[in-house]
Amino acid sequence: MTNDQKLYEIALTLVSGIGDVNGKKLVAYCGGAEAVFCETRKALMQISGITENIVNSIFSKDVMLRAEEEVCFAEKHGIRTLFYLDADYPKRLQHCHDSPMMLYYKGNADLNAAKVVGVVGTRNITDYGRYATEKIIEELVDDNVLVVSGLAYGVDAMAHRAAIKYDLATVGVLGHGMQTVYPAENRKLSINMLEKGGILTEFISGTLPDRENFPQRNRIVAGMVDCLIVVESALKGGAMITAEIANSYDREVFAIPGRVRDMYSEGCNRLIKANKANLLTGAADIRYIMRWDVDTKVVAKQMRLFRDFSEEEKKVMDVFEKSNVIHLDDIIVGTDLSPSKIASILLSLEFDGVVTALPGKRYQKL
């Protein structure tokens, strides 16, 4: 990717009032980030949701100047910019309608790892919470999961430390720019995470850890994982917000139950009671719900020995040549078949053990 391309991609995110949804709409309409800035005012004004103030901001010199500063900051500090159309942008997050147009990433973890687990919870972690967090992550070692959390006090920090202890990759999602780490006490932890994991944010450098940034941060945690574990939480708080977002993204949510009178188990118990989370007592529960305990390779090999594909089935299977895990939207785009026909084909292929359904309207080729 050239610096010019980065420049326009960053600049688009800095347009006043643009937002992620409208920003993506502009890219789709114009054919790319750079093309947005080359389009005429008249053409831009005809796009639904694009106001005169947004158009004025697109043509503002200040936007480009600030984008140039960010390019320099990223290069100086070894930060990668991940535009939502880039191959290494988190694919799970990419399919969320409100996913960030741009992410800033420092580290070595594969954000598209085969298995990604989010772990969230209260900042006021108890001994029970510490034990439960470490135990679950220890039990997930053989699954080689990527552990994602928010690098906050309490459960988040415990999850990152446990991942490092058991040699699992772990990524912290920040609610501010890369110029700092908040809370400051976790700075050393963040440095230790870089070797095998990393830190990630949607915020440009200089952005402070303001309260309103953290719900935005939570949607990234919820969107880039296969499943979310809530260890401990009161009835209100960031972990409960993240769980609600994860449910809206069709992610599996797990909650560790606690005693009915414990404040920081009330949130988990409520999620389980409302059928918004699976009860979690150990990693075996995750493997069962997520179907990680199925020997998919053996099943697939057996089925392929006797399976002939129809022409329409071949069209669907051809889409899986790009990746073993494909979102339903990509299958629709990659074939000329109707959504109802694709749903029927996928169901048949799933019954025969050729593909398996995953959370978030995704399918895996076995």
C-alpha atoms as a printed R data frame, in Angstrom:
    type eleno elety resid chain resno       x       y       z
1   ATOM     1    CA   MET     A     1   0.000   0.000   0.000
2   ATOM     2    CA   THR     A     2   1.356   3.429  -0.899
3   ATOM     3    CA   ASN     A     3   1.548   6.336   1.512
4   ATOM     4    CA   ASP     A     4  -0.844   8.248  -0.739
5   ATOM     5    CA   GLN     A     5  -3.434   5.532  -0.372
6   ATOM     6    CA   LYS     A     6  -3.006   5.510   3.407
7   ATOM     7    CA   LEU     A     7  -3.281   9.278   3.406
8   ATOM     8    CA   TYR     A     8  -6.670   9.309   1.681
9   ATOM     9    CA   GLU     A     9  -8.001   6.428   3.790
10  ATOM    10    CA   ILE     A    10  -7.063   8.192   7.028
11  ATOM    11    CA   ALA     A    11  -8.324  11.519   5.713
12  ATOM    12    CA   LEU     A    12 -11.751  10.025   5.011
13  ATOM    13    CA   THR     A    13 -12.089   9.028   8.669
14  ATOM    14    CA   LEU     A    14 -11.296  12.627   9.683
15  ATOM    15    CA   VAL     A    15 -14.084  14.199   7.643
16  ATOM    16    CA   SER     A    16 -16.364  16.020  10.063
17  ATOM    17    CA   GLY     A    17 -19.685  14.255  10.615
18  ATOM    18    CA   ILE     A    18 -18.915  11.422   8.217
19  ATOM    19    CA   GLY     A    19 -19.159   8.374  10.489
20  ATOM    20    CA   ASP     A    20 -18.282   4.803   9.527
21  ATOM    21    CA   VAL     A    21 -21.540   3.978   7.754
22  ATOM    22    CA   ASN     A    22 -21.579   7.042   5.500
23  ATOM    23    CA   GLY     A    23 -17.838   6.768   4.941
24  ATOM    24    CA   LYS     A    24 -18.229   3.257   3.542
25  ATOM    25    CA   LYS     A    25 -21.159   4.432   1.457
26  ATOM    26    CA   LEU     A    26 -18.929   7.099  -0.106
27  ATOM    27    CA   VAL     A    27 -16.183   4.569  -0.858
28  ATOM    28    CA   ALA     A    28 -18.696   2.242  -2.517
29  ATOM    29    CA   TYR     A    29 -20.192   5.067  -4.563
30  ATOM    30    CA   CYS     A    30 -16.911   6.639  -5.670
31  ATOM    31    CA   GLY     A    31 -14.824   3.467  -5.978
32  ATOM    32    CA   GLY     A    32 -12.215   4.117  -3.296
33  ATOM    33    CA   ALA     A    33 -11.040   6.527  -0.607
34  ATOM    34    CA   GLU     A    34  -8.918   8.607  -2.984
35  ATOM    35    CA   ALA     A    35 -11.793   8.777  -5.469
36  ATOM    36    CA   VAL     A    36 -13.974  10.422  -2.800
37  ATOM    37    CA   PHE     A    37 -11.612  13.401  -2.701
38  ATOM    38    CA   CYS     A    38 -11.522  13.591  -6.503
39  ATOM    39    CA   GLU     A    39 -15.304  13.625  -6.890
40  ATOM    40    CA   THR     A    40 -17.220  16.829  -7.635
41  ATOM    41    CA   ARG     A    41 -19.250  18.627  -5.003
42  ATOM    42    CA   LYS     A    42 -22.383  18.207  -7.089
43  ATOM    43    CA   ALA     A    43 -21.980  14.436  -7.331
44  ATOM    44    CA   LEU     A    44 -21.249  14.069  -3.619
45  ATOM    45    CA   MET     A    45 -24.323  16.098  -2.671
46  ATOM    46    CA   GLN     A    46 -26.521  13.649  -4.552
47  ATOM    47    CA   ILE     A    47 -25.513  10.747  -2.292
48  ATOM    48    CA   SER     A    48 -28.045   9.884   0.396
49  ATOM    49    CA   GLY     A    49 -26.915  10.926   3.875
50  ATOM    50    CA   ILE     A    50 -24.121  13.207   2.633
51  ATOM    51    CA   THR     A    51 -24.729  16.763   3.831
52  ATOM    52    CA   GLU     A    52 -23.239  20.046   2.694
53  ATOM    53    CA   ASN     A    53 -21.135  20.205   5.879
54  ATOM    54    CA   ILE     A    54 -19.645  16.781   5.094
55  ATOM    55    CA   VAL     A    55 -18.833  17.857   1.534
56  ATOM    56    CA   ASN     A    56 -17.213  21.071   2.798
57  ATOM    57    CA   SER     A    57 -15.077  19.011   5.182
58  ATOM    58    CA   ILE     A    58 -13.993  16.676   2.362
59  ATOM    59    CA   PHE     A    59 -12.527  19.654   0.526
60  ATOM    60    CA   SER     A    60 -10.947  21.176   3.640
61  ATOM    61    CA   LYS     A    61  -7.144  21.414   3.625
62  ATOM    62    CA   ASP     A    62  -7.146  20.763   7.393
63  ATOM    63    CA   VAL     A    63  -8.321  17.185   6.834
64  ATOM    64    CA   MET     A    64  -5.354  16.347   4.603
65  ATOM    65    CA   LEU     A    65  -2.854  18.106   6.864
66  ATOM    66    CA   ARG     A    66  -4.054  16.099   9.881
67  ATOM    67    CA   ALA     A    67  -3.970  12.893   7.850
68  ATOM    68    CA   GLU     A    68  -0.354  13.597   6.887
69  ATOM    69    CA   GLU     A    69   0.512  13.977  10.565
70  ATOM    70    CA   GLU     A    70  -1.094  10.619  11.321
71  ATOM    71    CA   VAL     A    71   0.793   8.864   8.532
72  ATOM    72    CA   CYS     A    72   4.049  10.196   9.970
73  ATOM    73    CA   PHE     A    73   3.071   9.175  13.518
74  ATOM    74    CA   ALA     A    74   2.217   5.639  12.386
75  ATOM    75    CA   GLU     A    75   5.502   5.240  10.504
76  ATOM    76    CA   LYS     A    76   7.545   6.591  13.409
77  ATOM    77    CA   HIS     A    77   5.996   4.214  15.954
78  ATOM    78    CA   GLY     A    78   5.681   1.067  13.825
79  ATOM    79    CA   ILE     A    79   1.882   1.222  13.659
80  ATOM    80    CA   ARG     A    80   0.010  -0.489  10.841
81  ATOM    81    CA   THR     A    81  -3.079   1.116   9.367
82  ATOM    82    CA   LEU     A    82  -5.854  -1.354   8.525
83  ATOM    83    CA   PHE     A    83  -8.557   0.015   6.232
84  ATOM    84    CA   TYR     A    84 -11.811  -1.939   6.280
85  ATOM    85    CA   LEU     A    85 -11.189  -3.245   2.752
86  ATOM    86    CA   ASP     A    86  -7.657  -4.491   3.517
87  ATOM    87    CA   ALA     A    87  -6.984  -8.239   3.545
88  ATOM    88    CA   ASP     A    88  -5.585  -8.186   7.091
89  ATOM    89    CA   TYR     A    89  -8.461  -6.166   8.578
90  ATOM    90    CA   PRO     A    90 -10.337  -8.420  11.062
91  ATOM    91    CA   LYS     A    91 -12.805 -10.290   8.836
92  ATOM    92    CA   ARG     A    92 -15.274 -10.974  11.626
93  ATOM    93    CA   LEU     A    93 -15.452  -7.263  12.421
94  ATOM    94    CA   GLN     A    94 -15.584  -6.304   8.752
95  ATOM    95    CA   HIS     A    95 -19.061  -7.760   8.413
96  ATOM    96    CA   CYS     A    96 -20.506  -5.614  11.228
97  ATOM    97    CA   HIS     A    97 -22.404  -2.691   9.700
98  ATOM    98    CA   ASP     A    98 -20.883  -0.126  12.065
99  ATOM    99    CA   SER     A    99 -17.318  -1.454  12.059
100 ATOM   100    CA   PRO     A   100 -14.570   1.207  11.995
101 ATOM   101    CA   MET     A   101 -13.330   2.282   8.582
102 ATOM   102    CA   MET     A   102  -9.798   2.405   9.948
103 ATOM   103    CA   LEU     A   103  -7.899   0.559  12.662
104 ATOM   104    CA   TYR     A   104  -4.423   1.309  13.982
105 ATOM   105    CA   TYR     A   105  -2.550  -1.811  15.000
106 ATOM   106    CA   LYS     A   106   0.781  -2.538  16.627
107 ATOM   107    CA   GLY     A   107   1.826  -6.132  17.198
108 ATOM   108    CA   ASN     A   108   2.291  -9.529  15.630
109 ATOM   109    CA   ALA     A   109  -0.930 -11.433  16.294
110 ATOM   110    CA   ASP     A   110  -3.050 -12.634  13.384
111 ATOM   111    CA   LEU     A   111  -6.304 -10.716  13.789
112 ATOM   112    CA   ASN     A   112  -7.945 -13.352  11.578
113 ATOM   113    CA   ALA     A   113  -6.851 -16.304  13.685
114 ATOM   114    CA   ALA     A   114  -8.905 -19.488  13.371
115 ATOM   115    CA   LYS     A   115 -10.385 -19.081  16.869
116 ATOM   116    CA   VAL     A   116 -10.834 -15.710  18.588
117 ATOM   117    CA   VAL     A   117 -12.246 -15.365  22.094
118 ATOM   118    CA   GLY     A   118 -13.156 -12.133  23.856
119 ATOM   119    CA   VAL     A   119 -12.921 -11.897  27.641
120 ATOM   120    CA   VAL     A   120 -14.523  -8.984  29.506
121 ATOM   121    CA   GLY     A   121 -15.698  -8.133  32.987
122 ATOM   122    CA   THR     A   122 -15.604  -5.758  35.898
123 ATOM   123    CA   ARG     A   123 -12.650  -3.573  36.809
124 ATOM   124    CA   ASN     A   124 -13.313  -4.610  40.434
125 ATOM   125    CA   ILE     A   125 -12.281  -8.206  39.938
126 ATOM   126    CA   THR     A   126 -12.626 -10.588  42.907
127 ATOM   127    CA   ASP     A   127 -10.504 -13.607  43.807
128 ATOM   128    CA   TYR     A   128 -13.217 -15.744  42.247
129 ATOM   129    CA   GLY     A   129 -12.959 -13.724  39.044
130 ATOM   130    CA   ARG     A   130  -9.168 -14.029  38.954
131 ATOM   131    CA   TYR     A   131  -9.359 -17.782  39.391
132 ATOM   132    CA   ALA     A   132 -12.120 -18.202  36.796
133 ATOM   133    CA   THR     A   133 -10.396 -16.022  34.181
134 ATOM   134    CA   GLU     A   134  -7.052 -17.793  34.443
135 ATOM   135    CA   LYS     A   135  -8.637 -21.250  34.594
136 ATOM   136    CA   ILE     A   136 -10.697 -20.760  31.430
137 ATOM   137    CA   ILE     A   137  -7.743 -19.402  29.470
138 ATOM   138    CA   GLU     A   138  -5.498 -22.216  30.697
139 ATOM   139    CA   GLU     A   139  -8.087 -24.739  29.497
140 ATOM   140    CA   LEU     A   140  -8.169 -23.070  26.055
141 ATOM   141    CA   VAL     A   141  -4.439 -23.517  25.444
142 ATOM   142    CA   ASP     A   142  -4.918 -26.589  23.221
143 ATOM   143    CA   ASP     A   143  -7.393 -24.615  21.105
144 ATOM   144    CA   ASN     A   144  -4.700 -22.009  20.343
145 ATOM   145    CA   VAL     A   145  -7.175 -19.148  20.646
146 ATOM   146    CA   LEU     A   146  -6.460 -15.452  20.211
147 ATOM   147    CA   VAL     A   147  -7.587 -13.706  23.413
148 ATOM   148    CA   VAL     A   148  -9.091 -10.234  22.937
149 ATOM   149    CA   SER     A   149  -9.960  -7.785  25.692
150 ATOM   150    CA   GLY     A   150  -9.910  -4.077  26.507
151 ATOM   151    CA   LEU     A   151  -6.652  -3.678  28.478
152 ATOM   152    CA   ALA     A   152  -8.598  -2.141  31.378
153 ATOM   153    CA   TYR     A   153  -8.242  -2.804  35.098
154 ATOM   154    CA   GLY     A   154  -9.601  -6.044  36.517
155 ATOM   155    CA   VAL     A   155 -10.835  -8.864  34.279
156 ATOM   156    CA   ASP     A   156  -9.327  -7.377  31.103
157 ATOM   157    CA   ALA     A   157  -5.803  -7.166  32.502
158 ATOM   158    CA   MET     A   158  -6.151 -10.603  34.091
159 ATOM   159    CA   ALA     A   159  -7.161 -12.107  30.741
160 ATOM   160    CA   HIS     A   160  -4.174 -10.563  28.958
161 ATOM   161    CA   ARG     A   161  -1.753 -11.705  31.692
162 ATOM   162    CA   ALA     A   162  -3.146 -15.237  31.683
163 ATOM   163    CA   ALA     A   163  -2.797 -15.421  27.898
164 ATOM   164    CA   ILE     A   164   0.843 -14.362  28.137
165 ATOM   165    CA   LYS     A   165   1.429 -16.852  30.960
166 ATOM   166    CA   TYR     A   166   0.077 -19.726  28.864
167 ATOM   167    CA   ASP     A   167   1.732 -18.547  25.630
168 ATOM   168    CA   LEU     A   168  -1.436 -17.539  23.820
169 ATOM   169    CA   ALA     A   169  -1.638 -14.500  21.539
170 ATOM   170    CA   THR     A   170  -3.602 -11.630  23.064
171 ATOM   171    CA   VAL     A   171  -4.764  -8.278  21.690
172 ATOM   172    CA   GLY     A   172  -5.895  -5.263  23.710
173 ATOM   173    CA   VAL     A   173  -8.401  -2.848  22.167
174 ATOM   174    CA   LEU     A   174  -7.871   0.726  23.327
175 ATOM   175    CA   GLY     A   175 -10.399   3.494  23.874
176 ATOM   176    CA   HIS     A   176  -7.908   6.209  22.904
177 ATOM   177    CA   GLY     A   177  -5.019   6.972  20.564
178 ATOM   178    CA   MET     A   178  -1.706   5.101  20.437
179 ATOM   179    CA   GLN     A   179   0.225   7.931  22.075
180 ATOM   180    CA   THR     A   180  -0.441   6.429  25.503
181 ATOM   181    CA   VAL     A   181  -1.814   3.446  27.375
182 ATOM   182    CA   TYR     A   182  -4.700   3.870  29.799
183 ATOM   183    CA   PRO     A   183  -4.623   2.994  32.602
184 ATOM   184    CA   ALA     A   184  -0.921   3.826  32.925
185 ATOM   185    CA   GLU     A   185  -0.407   0.822  35.214
186 ATOM   186    CA   ASN     A   186  -1.007  -1.445  32.207
187 ATOM   187    CA   ARG     A   187   1.704   0.119  30.040
188 ATOM   188    CA   LYS     A   188   4.249  -2.581  30.892
189 ATOM   189    CA   LEU     A   189   1.608  -5.237  30.230
190 ATOM   190    CA   SER     A   190   0.918  -3.721  26.805
191 ATOM   191    CA   ILE     A   191   4.617  -3.876  25.936
192 ATOM   192    CA   ASN     A   192   4.742  -7.550  26.946
193 ATOM   193    CA   MET     A   193   1.734  -8.199  24.710
194 ATOM   194    CA   LEU     A   194   3.440  -6.895  21.570
195 ATOM   195    CA   GLU     A   195   5.742  -9.863  21.000
196 ATOM   196    CA   LYS     A   196   3.001 -12.392  20.323
197 ATOM   197    CA   GLY     A   197  -0.115 -10.237  20.529
198 ATOM   198    CA   GLY     A   198  -0.722  -6.550  20.046
199 ATOM   199    CA   ILE     A   199  -2.725  -3.414  20.746
200 ATOM   200    CA   LEU     A   200  -5.448  -2.031  18.499
201 ATOM   201    CA   THR     A   201  -7.517   1.143  18.281
202 ATOM   202    CA   GLU     A   202  -9.750   3.061  15.894
203 ATOM   203    CA   PHE     A   203  -8.728   6.414  17.389
204 ATOM   204    CA   ILE     A   204  -6.076   8.674  15.884
205 ATOM   205    CA   SER     A   205  -3.054   9.720  17.928
206 ATOM   206    CA   GLY     A   206  -3.782  12.371  20.523
207 ATOM   207    CA   THR     A   207  -7.272  11.052  21.284
208 ATOM   208    CA   LEU     A   208  -7.714  11.005  25.063
209 ATOM   209    CA   PRO     A   209  -9.369   8.155  27.024
210 ATOM   210    CA   ASP     A   210 -12.675   9.988  27.328
211 ATOM   211    CA   ARG     A   211 -15.712   8.181  28.717
212 ATOM   212    CA   GLU     A   212 -17.643   8.201  25.436
213 ATOM   213    CA   ASN     A   213 -14.850   6.347  23.622
214 ATOM   214    CA   PHE     A   214 -15.208   3.117  25.547
215 ATOM   215    CA   PRO     A   215 -18.635   1.978  24.278
216 ATOM   216    CA   GLN     A   216 -17.154   2.451  20.777
217 ATOM   217    CA   ARG     A   217 -14.165   0.354  21.844
218 ATOM   218    CA   ASN     A   218 -16.513  -2.341  23.139
219 ATOM   219    CA   ARG     A   219 -18.098  -2.892  19.705
220 ATOM   220    CA   ILE     A   220 -14.665  -3.735  18.302
221 ATOM   221    CA   VAL     A   221 -14.105  -6.357  20.999
222 ATOM   222    CA   ALA     A   222 -17.567  -7.799  20.341
223 ATOM   223    CA   GLY     A   223 -17.208  -7.731  16.569
224 ATOM   224    CA   MET     A   224 -13.771  -9.278  16.090
225 ATOM   225    CA   VAL     A   225 -14.376 -12.442  18.159
226 ATOM   226    CA   ASP     A   226 -16.119 -15.768  17.614
227 ATOM   227    CA   CYS     A   227 -17.457 -15.746  21.141
228 ATOM   228    CA   LEU     A   228 -17.424 -13.486  24.191
229 ATOM   229    CA   ILE     A   229 -16.864 -14.546  27.803
230 ATOM   230    CA   VAL     A   230 -18.227 -12.360  30.615
231 ATOM   231    CA   VAL     A   231 -16.383 -13.319  33.791
232 ATOM   232    CA   GLU     A   232 -17.791 -10.935  36.386
233 ATOM   233    CA   SER     A   233 -20.044  -7.901  36.033
234 ATOM   234    CA   ALA     A   234 -22.497  -5.807  37.972
235 ATOM   235    CA   LEU     A   235 -25.904  -5.225  36.395
236 ATOM   236    CA   LYS     A   236 -24.537  -2.171  34.596
237 ATOM   237    CA   GLY     A   237 -21.128  -1.562  33.091
238 ATOM   238    CA   GLY     A   238 -18.932  -1.934  30.050
239 ATOM   239    CA   ALA     A   239 -18.991  -5.730  30.084
240 ATOM   240    CA   MET     A   240 -22.788  -5.768  29.887
241 ATOM   241    CA   ILE     A   241 -22.695  -3.280  27.015
242 ATOM   242    CA   THR     A   242 -20.191  -5.481  25.202
243 ATOM   243    CA   ALA     A   243 -22.387  -8.546  25.759
244 ATOM   244    CA   GLU     A   244 -25.417  -6.753  24.313
245 ATOM   245    CA   ILE     A   245 -23.423  -5.679  21.263
246 ATOM   246    CA   ALA     A   246 -22.063  -9.211  20.817
247 ATOM   247    CA   ASN     A   247 -25.618 -10.548  20.838
248 ATOM   248    CA   SER     A   248 -26.626  -7.982  18.215
249 ATOM   249    CA   TYR     A   249 -23.731  -9.234  16.049
250 ATOM   250    CA   ASP     A   250 -24.906 -12.863  16.423
251 ATOM   251    CA   ARG     A   251 -21.856 -13.815  18.473
252 ATOM   252    CA   GLU     A   252 -22.091 -16.537  21.098
253 ATOM   253    CA   VAL     A   253 -21.907 -15.087  24.608
254 ATOM   254    CA   PHE     A   254 -20.821 -17.085  27.649
255 ATOM   255    CA   ALA     A   255 -21.143 -15.994  31.280
256 ATOM   256    CA   ILE     A   256 -19.601 -17.473  34.403
257 ATOM   257    CA   PRO     A   257 -22.317 -17.816  37.065
258 ATOM   258    CA   GLY     A   258 -21.859 -16.651  40.640
259 ATOM   259    CA   ARG     A   259 -23.659 -16.529  43.955
260 ATOM   260    CA   VAL     A   260 -26.987 -14.717  43.812
261 ATOM   261    CA   ARG     A   261 -25.988 -12.087  46.378
262 ATOM   262    CA   ASP     A   262 -22.612 -11.214  44.882
263 ATOM   263    CA   MET     A   263 -22.713  -7.783  43.216
264 ATOM   264    CA   TYR     A   264 -20.208  -8.665  40.524
265 ATOM   265    CA   SER     A   265 -22.031 -11.852  39.564
266 ATOM   266    CA   GLU     A   266 -25.401 -10.150  39.132
267 ATOM   267    CA   GLY     A   267 -24.691  -9.189  35.525
268 ATOM   268    CA   CYS     A   268 -23.568 -12.693  34.536
269 ATOM   269    CA   ASN     A   269 -26.516 -14.307  36.279
270 ATOM   270    CA   ARG     A   270 -28.879 -11.883  34.543
271 ATOM   271    CA   LEU     A   271 -27.428 -12.668  31.106
272 ATOM   272    CA   ILE     A   272 -27.870 -16.403  31.715
273 ATOM   273    CA   LYS     A   273 -31.392 -15.966  33.102
274 ATOM   274    CA   ALA     A   274 -32.438 -13.878  30.084
275 ATOM   275    CA   ASN     A   275 -30.988 -16.458  27.659
276 ATOM   276    CA   LYS     A   276 -28.497 -13.865  26.410
277 ATOM   277    CA   ALA     A   277 -25.518 -15.976  27.457
278 ATOM   278    CA   ASN     A   278 -24.591 -19.629  27.737
279 ATOM   279    CA   LEU     A   279 -23.716 -20.801  31.237
280 ATOM   280    CA   LEU     A   280 -19.957 -21.334  31.377
281 ATOM   281    CA   THR     A   281 -18.254 -23.690  33.823
282 ATOM   282    CA   GLY     A   282 -15.220 -24.613  31.747
283 ATOM   283    CA   ALA     A   283 -13.655 -24.585  28.294
284 ATOM   284    CA   ALA     A   284 -15.545 -27.781  27.400
285 ATOM   285    CA   ASP     A   285 -18.739 -25.709  27.335
286 ATOM   286    CA   ILE     A   286 -17.193 -23.373  24.760
287 ATOM   287    CA   ARG     A   287 -15.953 -26.243  22.612
288 ATOM   288    CA   TYR     A   288 -19.394 -27.859  22.643
289 ATOM   289    CA   ILE     A   289 -21.376 -24.724  21.769
290 ATOM   290    CA   MET     A   290 -18.827 -23.522  19.210
291 ATOM   291    CA   ARG     A   291 -18.451 -27.071  17.800
292 ATOM   292    CA   TRP     A   292 -14.709 -26.936  18.324
293 ATOM   293    CA   ASP     A   293 -14.860 -30.472  19.737
294 ATOM   294    CA   VAL     A   294 -15.991 -31.963  16.408
295 ATOM   295    CA   ASP     A   295 -13.311 -33.654  14.328
296 ATOM   296    CA   THR     A   296 -14.389 -31.804  11.204
297 ATOM   297    CA   LYS     A   297 -11.530 -33.124   9.068
298 ATOM   298    CA   VAL     A   298 -12.578 -36.744   9.536
299 ATOM   299    CA   VAL     A   299 -16.247 -35.958   8.864
300 ATOM   300    CA   ALA     A   300 -15.402 -33.930   5.763
301 ATOM   301    CA   LYS     A   301 -13.117 -36.622   4.342
302 ATOM   302    CA   GLN     A   302 -15.803 -39.266   4.781
303 ATOM   303    CA   MET     A   303 -18.490 -37.125   3.159
304 ATOM   304    CA   ARG     A   304 -16.411 -36.050   0.173
305 ATOM   305    CA   LEU     A   305 -15.779 -39.690  -0.755
306 ATOM   306    CA   PHE     A   306 -19.455 -40.091  -1.607
307 ATOM   307    CA   ARG     A   307 -20.626 -36.546  -2.426
308 ATOM   308    CA   ASP     A   308 -21.232 -35.253  -5.941
309 ATOM   309    CA   PHE     A   309 -21.973 -31.542  -6.207
310 ATOM   310    CA   SER     A   310 -24.663 -30.056  -8.398
311 ATOM   311    CA   GLU     A   311 -23.785 -27.059 -10.601
312 ATOM   312    CA   GLU     A   312 -25.358 -24.658  -8.085
313 ATOM   313    CA   GLU     A   313 -23.526 -26.319  -5.197
314 ATOM   314    CA   LYS     A   314 -20.259 -25.966  -7.116
315 ATOM   315    CA   LYS     A   315 -20.874 -22.223  -7.414
316 ATOM   316    CA   VAL     A   316 -21.225 -21.971  -3.640
317 ATOM   317    CA   MET     A   317 -18.190 -24.160  -2.985
318 ATOM   318    CA   ASP     A   318 -16.087 -22.084  -5.399
319 ATOM   319    CA   VAL     A   319 -16.505 -19.103  -3.072
320 ATOM   320    CA   PHE     A   320 -14.659 -21.070  -0.378
321 ATOM   321    CA   GLU     A   321 -11.520 -21.155  -2.545
322 ATOM   322    CA   LYS     A   322 -10.596 -17.739  -1.094
323 ATOM   323    CA   SER     A   323 -10.971 -18.827   2.523
324 ATOM   324    CA   ASN     A   324 -12.262 -21.755   4.585
325 ATOM   325    CA   VAL     A   325 -14.517 -19.362   6.511
326 ATOM   326    CA   ILE     A   326 -16.900 -17.208   4.470
327 ATOM   327    CA   HIS     A   327 -19.637 -14.786   5.493
328 ATOM   328    CA   LEU     A   328 -23.093 -15.339   4.016
329 ATOM   329    CA   ASP     A   329 -22.938 -11.923   2.305
330 ATOM   330    CA   ASP     A   330 -19.782 -12.981   0.442
331 ATOM   331    CA   ILE     A   331 -21.502 -16.145  -0.777
332 ATOM   332    CA   ILE     A   332 -24.422 -14.069  -2.073
333 ATOM   333    CA   VAL     A   333 -22.053 -11.663  -3.850
334 ATOM   334    CA   GLY     A   334 -19.886 -14.499  -5.205
335 ATOM   335    CA   THR     A   335 -22.741 -16.367  -6.871
336 ATOM   336    CA   ASP     A   336 -25.689 -15.397  -9.082
337 ATOM   337    CA   LEU     A   337 -28.082 -17.345  -6.876
338 ATOM   338    CA   SER     A   338 -30.926 -15.945  -4.790
339 ATOM   339    CA   PRO     A   339 -30.514 -15.742  -0.985
340 ATOM   340    CA   SER     A   340 -33.278 -18.316  -0.506
341 ATOM   341    CA   LYS     A   341 -31.577 -20.733  -2.923
342 ATOM   342    CA   ILE     A   342 -28.226 -20.238  -1.195
343 ATOM   343    CA   ALA     A   343 -29.836 -20.903   2.190
344 ATOM   344    CA   SER     A   344 -31.255 -24.172   0.863
345 ATOM   345    CA   ILE     A   345 -27.900 -25.223  -0.611
346 ATOM   346    CA   LEU     A   346 -25.996 -24.385   2.564
347 ATOM   347    CA   LEU     A   347 -28.467 -26.365   4.642
348 ATOM   348    CA   SER     A   348 -27.991 -29.394   2.388
349 ATOM   349    CA   LEU     A   349 -24.208 -29.053   2.481
350 ATOM   350    CA   GLU     A   350 -24.317 -28.724   6.262
351 ATOM   351    CA   PHE     A   351 -26.429 -31.879   6.636
352 ATOM   352    CA   ASP     A   352 -23.873 -33.753   4.546
353 ATOM   353    CA   GLY     A   353 -20.945 -32.496   6.605
354 ATOM   354    CA   VAL     A   354 -19.392 -30.415   3.830
355 ATOM   355    CA   VAL     A   355 -19.755 -27.063   5.592
356 ATOM   356    CA   THR     A   356 -20.686 -26.014   9.100
357 ATOM   357    CA   ALA     A   357 -22.494 -22.902  10.294
358 ATOM   358    CA   LEU     A   358 -20.591 -20.555  12.582
359 ATOM   359    CA   PRO     A   359 -21.827 -17.619  14.695
360 ATOM   360    CA   GLY     A   360 -22.316 -14.338  12.859
361 ATOM   361    CA   LYS     A   361 -23.787 -15.765   9.620
362 ATOM   362    CA   ARG     A   362 -20.484 -17.348   8.656
363 ATOM   363    CA   TYR     A   363 -19.827 -20.784   7.177
364 ATOM   364    CA   GLN     A   364 -16.740 -22.964   7.364
365 ATOM   365    CA   LYS     A   365 -15.664 -25.445   4.716
366 ATOM   366    CA   LEU     A   366 -14.815 -28.739   6.397
